[in-house]
Amino acid sequence: MAEDPPPPEKWNIDFQLWGLDAPDQSDLIQYKVDWFESEVCVTPDDYAKAMTLLYQMGGLIGNDQAAEFESFFRATLARLGIT
């Protein structure tokens, strides 16, 4: 199994500086989601690449479809005003 996310004090966000509560490590699933959204996929570009890779890993698209899928996903984000 992959390693768990690092403790919040190792994240790029200074929770104390911004007056935010650090993520709760007792709920491991939500903690991983918070880490993913705060540290791994912080831009629409990151999300487009991650979603493409997930679809490839899941066998939903082939390597030859990755570029087309990523373009579609980016266009969807743009249409939703997320870019």
C-alpha positions as MATLAB code, in Angstrom:
seq = 'MAEDPPPPEKWNIDFQLWGLDAPDQSDLIQYKVDWFESEVCVTPDDYAKAMTLLYQMGGLIGNDQAAEFESFFRATLARLGIT';
ca = [
       0.000    0.000    0.000;
       1.194    3.516   -0.710;
       2.472    5.710    2.053;
       0.060    7.921    3.936;
       0.280   11.670    3.319;
       2.807   13.531    5.455;
       1.676   15.366    8.582;
       0.083   18.796    7.953;
       3.152   20.674    9.198;
       5.037   19.274    6.173;
       2.443   20.569    3.684;
       3.004   23.738    1.673;
       0.078   25.431    3.427;
       0.847   27.243    6.663;
      -2.452   26.537    8.403;
      -1.565   28.582   11.480;
      -0.538   31.626    9.430;
      -3.901   31.622    7.644;
      -5.868   30.866   10.801;
      -7.039   27.525    9.439;
      -7.504   24.251   11.234;
      -5.127   21.566   10.037;
      -6.815   18.536    8.480;
      -7.993   15.879   10.908;
      -5.747   12.840   10.620;
      -8.224   10.594   12.454;
     -10.432   10.409    9.329;
      -7.827    8.920    6.999;
      -9.965    9.014    3.862;
     -10.860   12.698    4.238;
      -7.263   13.429    5.255;
      -6.021   11.878    2.006;
      -8.606   13.841    0.000;
      -7.498   17.074    1.705;
      -3.851   16.261    0.982;
      -4.603   15.412   -2.650;
      -6.550   18.635   -3.196;
      -4.120   20.843   -1.250;
      -0.776   19.396   -2.268;
      -1.064   17.183   -5.348;
      -3.764   18.608   -7.626;
      -3.879   22.300   -6.963;
      -4.514   23.563  -10.488;
      -6.893   22.540  -13.278;
      -3.816   21.396  -15.216;
      -2.937   19.024  -12.369;
      -6.496   17.651  -12.356;
      -6.531   17.090  -16.109;
      -3.296   15.107  -15.947;
      -4.425   13.128  -12.884;
      -7.824   12.261  -14.376;
      -6.206   11.143  -17.620;
      -3.816    8.897  -15.734;
      -6.625    7.460  -13.590;
      -8.696    6.655  -16.671;
      -5.682    4.979  -18.262;
      -4.879    2.988  -15.116;
      -8.508    1.890  -14.860;
      -8.490    0.673  -18.434;
     -11.196    3.131  -19.476;
      -8.996    4.679  -22.140;
      -5.955    3.402  -23.954;
      -2.611    5.136  -24.242;
      -3.551    6.154  -27.770;
      -6.640    7.959  -26.408;
      -4.923    9.820  -23.557;
      -4.203   13.077  -25.393;
      -7.734   13.262  -26.786;
      -9.270   12.510  -23.384;
      -7.085   15.111  -21.645;
      -8.138   17.732  -24.209;
     -11.789   16.828  -23.641;
     -11.362   17.039  -19.865;
      -9.640   20.435  -20.134;
     -12.426   21.716  -22.391;
     -15.000   20.530  -19.848;
     -13.185   22.380  -17.052;
     -13.054   25.509  -19.214;
     -16.762   25.240  -20.055;
     -17.520   24.984  -16.325;
     -15.390   28.069  -15.677;
     -12.819   26.175  -13.615;
      -9.755   27.276  -15.549;
];
